[in-house]
Amino acid sequence: MKVFIPSPLLSYTGQEKEVEVGGSTIAELLDELNRRYPGIRFRMIDEQDAIRPHMRIFVNGEQVWNLNTPLQPSDEIYILQALSGG
């Protein structure tokens, strides 16, 4: 399935903005992303296996909060990172 990577994480993917990754859940998809791009999962998921507060994950335009959310091969996944500062 297509996964769209936010600009702050492009250094992990070699500047690829869109990658093809498999998985039957968000957790499996993130594990596969991390196998291909080591370290990227930790930027999105904390030590308690929760999505970090500044990260957003959308499946086909709907925000998900649960890593056990099921996925279909045709799904499009958007990972967004909130910007902060002043």
N, C-alpha and C positions, 0 to 999 in steps of 0.2 A: 504494500500500500504506500501511497505517497505521504511523506512526512515533510512539512515545511519548517525549516530551522530559522530561528530569529538571529538577527545580526550579531548580538553579543556571543553567540555560540558557534559562529561560523569558523572560528579558529580550530575547533575540534573536527570539523568536517572537511577541512581543506578548502574552505570558502564555498562549498556546495550548499545552495539555498534550499534544494529539494533533494531528498534521498528516498530510495525505495527500501523499505524494511518490512519484515513480517512479524506476526505475533497474533495470538488469539485474544489477548487482553492488553490494556495499556502497560501493565507491568512487564509482560513478555516483550512488547515492542520496545520499551525502554532498555530492557536487558540486552536485546539484540543491537540496539543503537550503541550501547556501551561496549559490546564486544567489537563492533566495527570502529567505534570512535571512543577509545578509552578515556574515562573521566567525565564524559558528557552527562551521564546520569546523575552524578553527585551535584552537578550544577542545578538540576531540576528537582531532585528528591532529597529530603533530609534524612538524618540518622534514624528517625522513627518511621521511615517508609511513607512519608506524607509529601504531597506536592508542596514545594516551598512557597511561601506567601507571595513572592514577587513573580511567580510563574503561573501561566495559564495554559491549559491543554484543551483544545477543541476537537471534537470528532464531528465531521460534516457540519460545522457551524454551531454545534452545541457544546457548551463548556462541560467538562467532566471533572469530578473531584476524587473519584474512586479509582485506584489503580487496577481493580478487578473488573472495570468496565469492559464488556466484550467488544471485539472488533470483527469486522468483515473484511475480506481482501479488497473490496472496492472502496473502503473508507478513505477519506482524506483527513490527515491529522495536522493540525496547526499548533505549534508551540510558540507561545508569546511570552515575552519578558517585559514586565513593567519597568519603566524608567523612573528614577528618583533623583533628587538633588535640587539644587536651587541656584 
